[in-house]
Amino acid sequence: MTGDPRKSRATEAFFGRRKGKHLRDAQAAAIAAMLPSIAVDLSKPAPEPLTALWPMPVMRTRLEIGFGAGEHLLYRAASEPDTGFIGVEPFVTSMGKMLVALDEQGLRNVRVYDDDATRVLDWLPDASLDRIDLLYPDPWPKRRHWKRRFVGRVNLDRFARVLKPGGEFCFASDVDTYVNWTLSHLLADPRFEWMARTADDWRKPWAGWPGTRYEAKALREGRTPAYLTFRRL
């Protein structure tokens, strides 16, 4: 076989909502004004080094898959101005909320994509990311839907390709079956190492963790979130 294998691999079907409640005027205006200028353009080759994607010098690169309303993404981008962030969120209302806040804060180290995250992963250069965040993803709780979960063999291949040696994949969920699912997949993959050092490490959020609305809801309803970190070997 010749050519780039990433181009010959079919992109998995996207499962999830793209539209919800009617956009507020400010959200629609932010999408119209900002999205064309900060969206990642997958029709063009990714810059190498990837740090050239941002309009200012950055030292590190991070991808957040499914940023929701963007609370975590915005917090991290504000507290780490020397890191370039790519945030992916196909849900239009969530994108609108995040862009309104991004404009208010004046952050310039964020790029976004409003469709399937696997397309971004396939576009990225090899060993170009320092970290991937997958926080409270859709758990697809019914067994017949587990194959739709984002953590799986094909996407772990993608993670392994784009993460730098020593880069991290960070996963958070309050759904026990998805936490166990993720652990079983990552522990079976020799390219990754679980970074837990004590028995209760998985209960502790990462340094500087601002929390999310999904986490707050889980805690209110009596569920215990898990925070898993895996290092690319």
PyRosetta script that sets phi, psi and omega in degrees:
from pyrosetta import init, pose_from_sequence

init()
pose = pose_from_sequence("MTGDPRKSRATEAFFGRRKGKHLRDAQAAAIAAMLPSIAVDLSKPAPEPLTALWPMPVMRTRLEIGFGAGEHLLYRAASEPDTGFIGVEPFVTSMGKMLVALDEQGLRNVRVYDDDATRVLDWLPDASLDRIDLLYPDPWPKRRHWKRRFVGRVNLDRFARVLKPGGEFCFASDVDTYVNWTLSHLLADPRFEWMARTADDWRKPWAGWPGTRYEAKALREGRTPAYLTFRRL")
pose.set_psi(1, 138.7)
pose.set_omega(1, 178.5)
pose.set_phi(2, -116.7)
pose.set_psi(2, 167.7)
pose.set_omega(2, 178.8)
pose.set_phi(3, 87.5)
pose.set_psi(3, 179.0)
pose.set_omega(3, -177.2)
pose.set_phi(4, -78.7)
pose.set_psi(4, 118.1)
pose.set_omega(4, -178.7)
pose.set_phi(5, -62.7)
pose.set_psi(5, -23.0)
pose.set_omega(5, 178.6)
pose.set_phi(6, -65.9)
pose.set_psi(6, -31.3)
pose.set_omega(6, -179.2)
pose.set_phi(7, -78.7)
pose.set_psi(7, -20.5)
pose.set_omega(7, -179.2)
pose.set_phi(8, -92.3)
pose.set_psi(8, -11.0)
pose.set_omega(8, 180.0)
pose.set_phi(9, -84.9)
pose.set_psi(9, 126.2)
pose.set_omega(9, 179.8)
pose.set_phi(10, -67.8)
pose.set_psi(10, 137.4)
pose.set_omega(10, 176.0)
pose.set_phi(11, -75.6)
pose.set_psi(11, 133.4)
pose.set_omega(11, -179.6)
pose.set_phi(12, -64.1)
pose.set_psi(12, 152.1)
pose.set_omega(12, 177.7)
pose.set_phi(13, -64.3)
pose.set_psi(13, 141.3)
pose.set_omega(13, 176.3)
pose.set_phi(14, -83.7)
pose.set_psi(14, 129.1)
pose.set_omega(14, 177.6)
pose.set_phi(15, -114.4)
pose.set_psi(15, 121.0)
pose.set_omega(15, 178.9)
pose.set_phi(16, 148.6)
pose.set_psi(16, 174.2)
pose.set_omega(16, -179.2)
pose.set_phi(17, -86.1)
pose.set_psi(17, 146.1)
pose.set_omega(17, 173.1)
pose.set_phi(18, -110.7)
pose.set_psi(18, -26.4)
pose.set_omega(18, -177.8)
pose.set_phi(19, -131.7)
pose.set_psi(19, 147.8)
pose.set_omega(19, 178.5)
pose.set_phi(20, -135.9)
pose.set_psi(20, -123.0)
pose.set_omega(20, 179.5)
pose.set_phi(21, -65.7)
pose.set_psi(21, 160.1)
pose.set_omega(21, 179.3)
pose.set_phi(22, -59.7)
pose.set_psi(22, 136.5)
pose.set_omega(22, 179.0)
pose.set_phi(23, -65.6)
pose.set_psi(23, 139.3)
pose.set_omega(23, 170.8)
pose.set_phi(24, -72.1)
pose.set_psi(24, 160.1)
pose.set_omega(24, -176.7)
pose.set_phi(25, -58.0)
pose.set_psi(25, -43.0)
pose.set_omega(25, -177.8)
pose.set_phi(26, -65.4)
pose.set_psi(26, -36.5)
pose.set_omega(26, 179.1)
pose.set_phi(27, -68.5)
pose.set_psi(27, -45.2)
pose.set_omega(27, 178.3)
pose.set_phi(28, -62.1)
pose.set_psi(28, -39.7)
pose.set_omega(28, 179.3)
pose.set_phi(29, -65.9)
pose.set_psi(29, -39.4)
pose.set_omega(29, 179.7)
pose.set_phi(30, -65.6)
pose.set_psi(30, -40.6)
pose.set_omega(30, 178.2)
pose.set_phi(31, -63.3)
pose.set_psi(31, -44.3)
pose.set_omega(31, -178.4)
pose.set_phi(32, -66.4)
pose.set_psi(32, -38.7)
pose.set_omega(32, -173.9)
pose.set_phi(33, -85.8)
pose.set_psi(33, -35.5)
pose.set_omega(33, -170.0)
pose.set_phi(34, -102.8)
pose.set_psi(34, -36.9)
pose.set_omega(34, -172.5)
pose.set_phi(35, -58.1)
pose.set_psi(35, -42.3)
pose.set_omega(35, -179.3)
pose.set_phi(36, -60.7)
pose.set_psi(36, -29.7)
pose.set_omega(36, -175.0)
pose.set_phi(37, -89.9)
pose.set_psi(37, -23.4)
pose.set_omega(37, -177.4)
pose.set_phi(38, -115.0)
pose.set_psi(38, -1.2)
pose.set_omega(38, 178.1)
pose.set_phi(39, -72.8)
pose.set_psi(39, 142.1)
pose.set_omega(39, 175.3)
pose.set_phi(40, -70.4)
pose.set_psi(40, 128.3)
pose.set_omega(40, -178.0)
pose.set_phi(41, -96.5)
pose.set_psi(41, 101.2)
pose.set_omega(41, -176.3)
pose.set_phi(42, -77.9)
pose.set_psi(42, -6.1)
pose.set_omega(42, 177.0)
pose.set_phi(43, -77.2)
pose.set_psi(43, -12.2)
pose.set_omega(43, 178.1)
pose.set_phi(44, -110.0)
pose.set_psi(44, 150.0)
pose.set_omega(44, 178.0)
pose.set_phi(45, -60.4)
pose.set_psi(45, 146.1)
pose.set_omega(45, 176.1)
pose.set_phi(46, -65.6)
pose.set_psi(46, 139.5)
pose.set_omega(46, 178.7)
pose.set_phi(47, -67.9)
pose.set_psi(47, 147.2)
pose.set_omega(47, 174.1)
pose.set_phi(48, -128.4)
pose.set_psi(48, 115.3)
pose.set_omega(48, 6.2)
pose.set_phi(49, -74.5)
pose.set_psi(49, 157.8)
pose.set_omega(49, -178.3)
pose.set_phi(50, -62.1)
pose.set_psi(50, -25.0)
pose.set_omega(50, -179.0)
pose.set_phi(51, -58.9)
pose.set_psi(51, -19.6)
pose.set_omega(51, 178.2)
pose.set_phi(52, -71.6)
pose.set_psi(52, -5.6)
pose.set_omega(52, -179.9)
pose.set_phi(53, -69.8)
pose.set_psi(53, -24.0)
pose.set_omega(53, -175.7)
pose.set_phi(54, -101.2)
pose.set_psi(54, 153.4)
pose.set_omega(54, -174.4)
pose.set_phi(55, -80.2)
pose.set_psi(55, 0.8)
pose.set_omega(55, 177.2)
pose.set_phi(56, -134.7)
pose.set_psi(56, 161.5)
pose.set_omega(56, 179.2)
pose.set_phi(57, -63.8)
pose.set_psi(57, 133.2)
pose.set_omega(57, 173.8)
pose.set_phi(58, -129.2)
pose.set_psi(58, 151.7)
pose.set_omega(58, -176.7)
pose.set_phi(59, -100.4)
pose.set_psi(59, -26.7)
pose.set_omega(59, -176.2)
pose.set_phi(60, -134.5)
pose.set_psi(60, 164.2)
pose.set_omega(60, -178.2)
pose.set_phi(61, -134.2)
pose.set_psi(61, 137.8)
pose.set_omega(61, -179.8)
pose.set_phi(62, -137.6)
pose.set_psi(62, 147.2)
pose.set_omega(62, 176.8)
pose.set_phi(63, -120.8)
pose.set_psi(63, 128.2)
pose.set_omega(63, 172.6)
pose.set_phi(64, -113.7)
pose.set_psi(64, 122.6)
pose.set_omega(64, -176.1)
pose.set_phi(65, -98.5)
pose.set_psi(65, 115.1)
pose.set_omega(65, -179.3)
pose.set_phi(66, 75.7)
pose.set_psi(66, 70.2)
pose.set_omega(66, -173.0)
pose.set_phi(67, -84.4)
pose.set_psi(67, -0.3)
pose.set_omega(67, 178.7)
pose.set_phi(68, 61.1)
pose.set_psi(68, -132.8)
pose.set_omega(68, 178.4)
pose.set_phi(69, -79.5)
pose.set_psi(69, -3.2)
pose.set_omega(69, 171.4)
pose.set_phi(70, 90.8)
pose.set_psi(70, 11.3)
pose.set_omega(70, -177.0)
pose.set_phi(71, -57.8)
pose.set_psi(71, -48.7)
pose.set_omega(71, -178.3)
pose.set_phi(72, -68.3)
pose.set_psi(72, -45.3)
pose.set_omega(72, -179.1)
pose.set_phi(73, -58.6)
pose.set_psi(73, -47.1)
pose.set_omega(73, -178.6)
pose.set_phi(74, -66.0)
pose.set_psi(74, -40.5)
pose.set_omega(74, 179.0)
pose.set_phi(75, -62.0)
pose.set_psi(75, -46.8)
pose.set_omega(75, -179.2)
pose.set_phi(76, -65.4)
pose.set_psi(76, -41.2)
pose.set_omega(76, -179.0)
pose.set_phi(77, -64.6)
pose.set_psi(77, -36.8)
pose.set_omega(77, 178.7)
pose.set_phi(78, -71.3)
pose.set_psi(78, -36.8)
pose.set_omega(78, -176.6)
pose.set_phi(79, -85.7)
pose.set_psi(79, -13.5)
pose.set_omega(79, 179.9)
pose.set_phi(80, -129.4)
pose.set_psi(80, 71.6)
pose.set_omega(80, -175.1)
pose.set_phi(81, -67.2)
pose.set_psi(81, -15.1)
pose.set_omega(81, 178.2)
pose.set_phi(82, -94.8)
pose.set_psi(82, 12.7)
pose.set_omega(82, 174.9)
pose.set_phi(83, -112.0)
pose.set_psi(83, 135.9)
pose.set_omega(83, 174.6)
pose.set_phi(84, -93.7)
pose.set_psi(84, 127.9)
pose.set_omega(84, -176.2)
pose.set_phi(85, -111.7)
pose.set_psi(85, 137.7)
pose.set_omega(85, 166.9)
pose.set_phi(86, -114.5)
pose.set_psi(86, 121.9)
pose.set_omega(86, 177.9)
pose.set_phi(87, -111.8)
pose.set_psi(87, 133.2)
pose.set_omega(87, -179.7)
pose.set_phi(88, -115.5)
pose.set_psi(88, 128.7)
pose.set_omega(88, 178.7)
pose.set_phi(89, -156.6)
pose.set_psi(89, 109.5)
pose.set_omega(89, -179.2)
pose.set_phi(90, -80.6)
pose.set_psi(90, -14.2)
pose.set_omega(90, -177.3)
pose.set_phi(91, -78.0)
pose.set_psi(91, 116.4)
pose.set_omega(91, -168.5)
pose.set_phi(92, -61.3)
pose.set_psi(92, -44.0)
pose.set_omega(92, -178.6)
pose.set_phi(93, -62.4)
pose.set_psi(93, -40.8)
pose.set_omega(93, 178.2)
pose.set_phi(94, -63.7)
pose.set_psi(94, -42.8)
pose.set_omega(94, 177.4)
pose.set_phi(95, -59.6)
pose.set_psi(95, -43.2)
pose.set_omega(95, 179.0)
pose.set_phi(96, -60.9)
pose.set_psi(96, -44.3)
pose.set_omega(96, 178.6)
pose.set_phi(97, -60.7)
pose.set_psi(97, -45.1)
pose.set_omega(97, -178.0)
pose.set_phi(98, -64.7)
pose.set_psi(98, -42.1)
pose.set_omega(98, -177.7)
pose.set_phi(99, -66.5)
pose.set_psi(99, -35.9)
pose.set_omega(99, 175.5)
pose.set_phi(100, -59.6)
pose.set_psi(100, -47.8)
pose.set_omega(100, -179.8)
pose.set_phi(101, -66.8)
pose.set_psi(101, -38.5)
pose.set_omega(101, 178.9)
pose.set_phi(102, -61.1)
pose.set_psi(102, -41.9)
pose.set_omega(102, 178.9)
pose.set_phi(103, -65.3)
pose.set_psi(103, -41.8)
pose.set_omega(103, -179.6)
pose.set_phi(104, -63.3)
pose.set_psi(104, -36.7)
pose.set_omega(104, -178.0)
pose.set_phi(105, -84.9)
pose.set_psi(105, -16.5)
pose.set_omega(105, 177.3)
pose.set_phi(106, 69.9)
pose.set_psi(106, 27.4)
pose.set_omega(106, -179.1)
pose.set_phi(107, -77.4)
pose.set_psi(107, 141.0)
pose.set_omega(107, -177.8)
pose.set_phi(108, -117.7)
pose.set_psi(108, -0.3)
pose.set_omega(108, -175.9)
pose.set_phi(109, -100.5)
pose.set_psi(109, 25.5)
pose.set_omega(109, -179.8)
pose.set_phi(110, -122.3)
pose.set_psi(110, 129.3)
pose.set_omega(110, 167.6)
pose.set_phi(111, -118.3)
pose.set_psi(111, 154.7)
pose.set_omega(111, -174.2)
pose.set_phi(112, -134.0)
pose.set_psi(112, 164.2)
pose.set_omega(112, 172.7)
pose.set_phi(113, -144.3)
pose.set_psi(113, 136.1)
pose.set_omega(113, -170.8)
pose.set_phi(114, -111.2)
pose.set_psi(114, 33.1)
pose.set_omega(114, 179.5)
pose.set_phi(115, -142.9)
pose.set_psi(115, -151.0)
pose.set_omega(115, -172.9)
pose.set_phi(116, -67.8)
pose.set_psi(116, 124.0)
pose.set_omega(116, -178.8)
pose.set_phi(117, -63.0)
pose.set_psi(117, -26.6)
pose.set_omega(117, -179.8)
pose.set_phi(118, -63.6)
pose.set_psi(118, -28.6)
pose.set_omega(118, 178.1)
pose.set_phi(119, -67.4)
pose.set_psi(119, -39.5)
pose.set_omega(119, 176.3)
pose.set_phi(120, -65.2)
pose.set_psi(120, -44.4)
pose.set_omega(120, 179.5)
pose.set_phi(121, -59.4)
pose.set_psi(121, -40.0)
pose.set_omega(121, 179.8)
pose.set_phi(122, -72.7)
pose.set_psi(122, -23.0)
pose.set_omega(122, -179.9)
pose.set_phi(123, -82.1)
pose.set_psi(123, -30.3)
pose.set_omega(123, -174.6)
pose.set_phi(124, -65.8)
pose.set_psi(124, 147.6)
pose.set_omega(124, 174.9)
pose.set_phi(125, -69.2)
pose.set_psi(125, 159.6)
pose.set_omega(125, 175.1)
pose.set_phi(126, -58.2)
pose.set_psi(126, 143.3)
pose.set_omega(126, 172.8)
pose.set_phi(127, 47.8)
pose.set_psi(127, 50.3)
pose.set_omega(127, -175.7)
pose.set_phi(128, -111.4)
pose.set_psi(128, -10.0)
pose.set_omega(128, -176.3)
pose.set_phi(129, -112.3)
pose.set_psi(129, 142.9)
pose.set_omega(129, 173.4)
pose.set_phi(130, -89.4)
pose.set_psi(130, -24.6)
pose.set_omega(130, -177.0)
pose.set_phi(131, -160.0)
pose.set_psi(131, 145.8)
pose.set_omega(131, 171.8)
pose.set_phi(132, -123.1)
pose.set_psi(132, 128.5)
pose.set_omega(132, 177.0)
pose.set_phi(133, -110.2)
pose.set_psi(133, 127.9)
pose.set_omega(133, 172.7)
pose.set_phi(134, -127.5)
pose.set_psi(134, 100.1)
pose.set_omega(134, -168.0)
pose.set_phi(135, -114.5)
pose.set_psi(135, 118.5)
pose.set_omega(135, 178.9)
pose.set_phi(136, 51.2)
pose.set_psi(136, 54.0)
pose.set_omega(136, 177.6)
pose.set_phi(137, -70.9)
pose.set_psi(137, 164.6)
pose.set_omega(137, 175.9)
pose.set_phi(138, -57.0)
pose.set_psi(138, 121.0)
pose.set_omega(138, -173.8)
pose.set_phi(139, -79.8)
pose.set_psi(139, -14.9)
pose.set_omega(139, -175.0)
pose.set_phi(140, 43.6)
pose.set_psi(140, 69.5)
pose.set_omega(140, -168.7)
pose.set_phi(141, -68.2)
pose.set_psi(141, -24.1)
pose.set_omega(141, -179.6)
pose.set_phi(142, -75.6)
pose.set_psi(142, 134.9)
pose.set_omega(142, -175.1)
pose.set_phi(143, -54.4)
pose.set_psi(143, -38.4)
pose.set_omega(143, -177.6)
pose.set_phi(144, -67.5)
pose.set_psi(144, -13.8)
pose.set_omega(144, 179.7)
pose.set_phi(145, -102.9)
pose.set_psi(145, -0.3)
pose.set_omega(145, -175.6)
pose.set_phi(146, -57.8)
pose.set_psi(146, -28.9)
pose.set_omega(146, -179.7)
pose.set_phi(147, -64.7)
pose.set_psi(147, -15.4)
pose.set_omega(147, 178.5)
pose.set_phi(148, -83.9)
pose.set_psi(148, -11.3)
pose.set_omega(148, -179.2)
pose.set_phi(149, -59.8)
pose.set_psi(149, 142.9)
pose.set_omega(149, -174.4)
pose.set_phi(150, -67.9)
pose.set_psi(150, -33.0)
pose.set_omega(150, 176.8)
pose.set_phi(151, -78.3)
pose.set_psi(151, 118.9)
pose.set_omega(151, -180.0)
pose.set_phi(152, -170.4)
pose.set_psi(152, 176.3)
pose.set_omega(152, -172.9)
pose.set_phi(153, -57.9)
pose.set_psi(153, -46.8)
pose.set_omega(153, -175.6)
pose.set_phi(154, -65.0)
pose.set_psi(154, -43.0)
pose.set_omega(154, -180.0)
pose.set_phi(155, -73.7)
pose.set_psi(155, -28.6)
pose.set_omega(155, 173.2)
pose.set_phi(156, -65.9)
pose.set_psi(156, -34.1)
pose.set_omega(156, 172.5)
pose.set_phi(157, -59.8)
pose.set_psi(157, -41.9)
pose.set_omega(157, 178.9)
pose.set_phi(158, -64.8)
pose.set_psi(158, -46.5)
pose.set_omega(158, 179.3)
pose.set_phi(159, -58.3)
pose.set_psi(159, -45.8)
pose.set_omega(159, -177.6)
pose.set_phi(160, -62.1)
pose.set_psi(160, -35.3)
pose.set_omega(160, -178.9)
pose.set_phi(161, -70.9)
pose.set_psi(161, -42.9)
pose.set_omega(161, -170.8)
pose.set_phi(162, -90.3)
pose.set_psi(162, -18.3)
pose.set_omega(162, 178.3)
pose.set_phi(163, -77.8)
pose.set_psi(163, 140.9)
pose.set_omega(163, 173.3)
pose.set_phi(164, -70.6)
pose.set_psi(164, 154.8)
pose.set_omega(164, 170.1)
pose.set_phi(165, -55.8)
pose.set_psi(165, 128.1)
pose.set_omega(165, -174.6)
pose.set_phi(166, 88.6)
pose.set_psi(166, -7.9)
pose.set_omega(166, 176.0)
pose.set_phi(167, -68.0)
pose.set_psi(167, 163.4)
pose.set_omega(167, -172.7)
pose.set_phi(168, -121.9)
pose.set_psi(168, 143.8)
pose.set_omega(168, 168.1)
pose.set_phi(169, -110.6)
pose.set_psi(169, 119.6)
pose.set_omega(169, -176.8)
pose.set_phi(170, -115.5)
pose.set_psi(170, 129.2)
pose.set_omega(170, -173.5)
pose.set_phi(171, -128.4)
pose.set_psi(171, 135.1)
pose.set_omega(171, 175.2)
pose.set_phi(172, -132.1)
pose.set_psi(172, 138.9)
pose.set_omega(172, 176.8)
pose.set_phi(173, -161.0)
pose.set_psi(173, 155.3)
pose.set_omega(173, 174.3)
pose.set_phi(174, -109.7)
pose.set_psi(174, 10.8)
pose.set_omega(174, -178.0)
pose.set_phi(175, -104.8)
pose.set_psi(175, 111.7)
pose.set_omega(175, -173.1)
pose.set_phi(176, -55.7)
pose.set_psi(176, -42.5)
pose.set_omega(176, -176.2)
pose.set_phi(177, -65.4)
pose.set_psi(177, -33.3)
pose.set_omega(177, 179.4)
pose.set_phi(178, -76.5)
pose.set_psi(178, -36.4)
pose.set_omega(178, 175.6)
pose.set_phi(179, -61.1)
pose.set_psi(179, -48.1)
pose.set_omega(179, 178.7)
pose.set_phi(180, -63.4)
pose.set_psi(180, -39.9)
pose.set_omega(180, 177.2)
pose.set_phi(181, -58.0)
pose.set_psi(181, -47.3)
pose.set_omega(181, -178.4)
pose.set_phi(182, -65.9)
pose.set_psi(182, -44.2)
pose.set_omega(182, 178.1)
pose.set_phi(183, -59.9)
pose.set_psi(183, -43.9)
pose.set_omega(183, -177.3)
pose.set_phi(184, -64.6)
pose.set_psi(184, -39.4)
pose.set_omega(184, 179.0)
pose.set_phi(185, -68.3)
pose.set_psi(185, -44.1)
pose.set_omega(185, -176.2)
pose.set_phi(186, -74.6)
pose.set_psi(186, -37.4)
pose.set_omega(186, 178.9)
pose.set_phi(187, -67.0)
pose.set_psi(187, -25.3)
pose.set_omega(187, 179.0)
pose.set_phi(188, -85.6)
pose.set_psi(188, -4.9)
pose.set_omega(188, -176.1)
pose.set_phi(189, -102.7)
pose.set_psi(189, 113.9)
pose.set_omega(189, -175.5)
pose.set_phi(190, -68.9)
pose.set_psi(190, -6.8)
pose.set_omega(190, 179.7)
pose.set_phi(191, -84.3)
pose.set_psi(191, -8.5)
pose.set_omega(191, -176.5)
pose.set_phi(192, -127.6)
pose.set_psi(192, 150.9)
pose.set_omega(192, 176.8)
pose.set_phi(193, -126.5)
pose.set_psi(193, 127.8)
pose.set_omega(193, 175.1)
pose.set_phi(194, -72.6)
pose.set_psi(194, 130.3)
pose.set_omega(194, -171.9)
pose.set_phi(195, -90.3)
pose.set_psi(195, 6.3)
pose.set_omega(195, 178.8)
pose.set_phi(196, -63.0)
pose.set_psi(196, 135.4)
pose.set_omega(196, 179.5)
pose.set_phi(197, -116.8)
pose.set_psi(197, -19.2)
pose.set_omega(197, 176.8)
pose.set_phi(198, -130.9)
pose.set_psi(198, 165.9)
pose.set_omega(198, -173.1)
pose.set_phi(199, -63.5)
pose.set_psi(199, -27.5)
pose.set_omega(199, -177.1)
pose.set_phi(200, -109.0)
pose.set_psi(200, 17.1)
pose.set_omega(200, 179.0)
pose.set_phi(201, -57.3)
pose.set_psi(201, -34.5)
pose.set_omega(201, -175.6)
pose.set_phi(202, -67.3)
pose.set_psi(202, -15.8)
pose.set_omega(202, 178.7)
pose.set_phi(203, -85.1)
pose.set_psi(203, -13.0)
pose.set_omega(203, -172.3)
pose.set_phi(204, -97.0)
pose.set_psi(204, 123.4)
pose.set_omega(204, 175.5)
pose.set_phi(205, -63.9)
pose.set_psi(205, 164.6)
pose.set_omega(205, 178.6)
pose.set_phi(206, -70.9)
pose.set_psi(206, 159.7)
pose.set_omega(206, 178.9)
pose.set_phi(207, -56.3)
pose.set_psi(207, 134.6)
pose.set_omega(207, 179.3)
pose.set_phi(208, 74.1)
pose.set_psi(208, 14.4)
pose.set_omega(208, -176.5)
pose.set_phi(209, -63.6)
pose.set_psi(209, 122.0)
pose.set_omega(209, -178.0)
pose.set_phi(210, -88.2)
pose.set_psi(210, -8.8)
pose.set_omega(210, -174.3)
pose.set_phi(211, 81.8)
pose.set_psi(211, 163.4)
pose.set_omega(211, 176.5)
pose.set_phi(212, -136.8)
pose.set_psi(212, 167.2)
pose.set_omega(212, 179.1)
pose.set_phi(213, -66.2)
pose.set_psi(213, -30.7)
pose.set_omega(213, 178.6)
pose.set_phi(214, -68.5)
pose.set_psi(214, -40.5)
pose.set_omega(214, 177.1)
pose.set_phi(215, -63.3)
pose.set_psi(215, -44.7)
pose.set_omega(215, 180.0)
pose.set_phi(216, -60.2)
pose.set_psi(216, -40.2)
pose.set_omega(216, 178.4)
pose.set_phi(217, -65.2)
pose.set_psi(217, -42.2)
pose.set_omega(217, 179.3)
pose.set_phi(218, -60.9)
pose.set_psi(218, -43.3)
pose.set_omega(218, -179.5)
pose.set_phi(219, -66.3)
pose.set_psi(219, -40.4)
pose.set_omega(219, 178.3)
pose.set_phi(220, -61.4)
pose.set_psi(220, -34.7)
pose.set_omega(220, -176.6)
pose.set_phi(221, -93.2)
pose.set_psi(221, 9.1)
pose.set_omega(221, 172.3)
pose.set_phi(222, 84.3)
pose.set_psi(222, 15.3)
pose.set_omega(222, 178.1)
pose.set_phi(223, -96.7)
pose.set_psi(223, 148.8)
pose.set_omega(223, -177.8)
pose.set_phi(224, -102.0)
pose.set_psi(224, 114.7)
pose.set_omega(224, 178.1)
pose.set_phi(225, -69.3)
pose.set_psi(225, 152.8)
pose.set_omega(225, 174.6)
pose.set_phi(226, -119.8)
pose.set_psi(226, 142.9)
pose.set_omega(226, -179.3)
pose.set_phi(227, -126.2)
pose.set_psi(227, 111.9)
pose.set_omega(227, -174.8)
pose.set_phi(228, -115.1)
pose.set_psi(228, 135.3)
pose.set_omega(228, 177.5)
pose.set_phi(229, -123.6)
pose.set_psi(229, 130.0)
pose.set_omega(229, 178.6)
pose.set_phi(230, -125.6)
pose.set_psi(230, 135.9)
pose.set_omega(230, -178.8)
pose.set_phi(231, -103.0)
pose.set_psi(231, 136.2)
pose.set_omega(231, 176.3)
pose.set_phi(232, -75.8)
pose.set_psi(232, 121.6)
pose.set_omega(232, -178.6)
pose.set_phi(233, -82.6)
pose.dump_pdb("model.pdb")
